[in-house]
Amino acid sequence: MKHDRLLATSVHESGHAVFAILNGFTSLYVTNIPDATSLGRMYWAPGQRATFTIVHDIATSAERALALVYVAGVAAVRVVLDTPADLASVDDERARSYGRTTSIGEEKAVRDLLADAEGIFGNEHVRNVTLSLAHRLVRERVVPGSDIEALIEAVGFRRGEETILSAASGWGRRTWETRGESAGVLGDPSFAERSSARYFFTATERTSRA
């Protein structure tokens, strides 16, 4: 039972990490080590690069791309493990916050986000990458984002070349930019509180946590 719970947590966090990268964000690392508030976490850097082409039809704005990352943990558990799961905590709050900004309303927007995310996890390669990452998390407890990105690229997924999403931190301040291939993450890559032996993260908007 304990292993099953750890695997479910690992799939949940892997879903966040895989979707963050597919949607152009940078996953710094993902962990299933519990803390006072959660069973696992995915840390990411600010800014956004080009999305991978597989999500172009659903990541139709920077705000929606971000909301998709928040529902991706639950979507991964539902599809990869074929297990019922519901949004909760910060994932639910952020998804609903996005939903309230849409013309279709909070409830339908969240349902649509989950359906779209589940559709992507239904892709064989996305599902296999997510499960592979989850099993590595079970073994190692922490996996760097660069390894996750390499795994996604190894199965053949590629970024689009036309559109790069850039953003100031926070909701409602994201803009589209048209450029060529991304040269790197847009935004401040600094994320660690180096004075903390436990690598606590800054409480500012410079770093997001899902």
Buried (B, 14 or more C-beta within 10 A) or exposed (E): EEEEEBBBBBBBBBBBBBBBBBBBBBBBBBBBEEEEEBBBBBBBBBBBBBBBEBBBEBBEEBBBBBBBBBBBBBBBBBBBBEEEBEBEEBBBEBBBBBBEEBEEEBEEBBBBBBEBBBBBBEBEBBBEBBBBBBBBBBEEBEBEBEBBBEBBEEEEBEBBEEBBBBBEBEBEEBEEEEEEEBEEBBBBBEBEBEEEEEEEBEEEEBBBBB
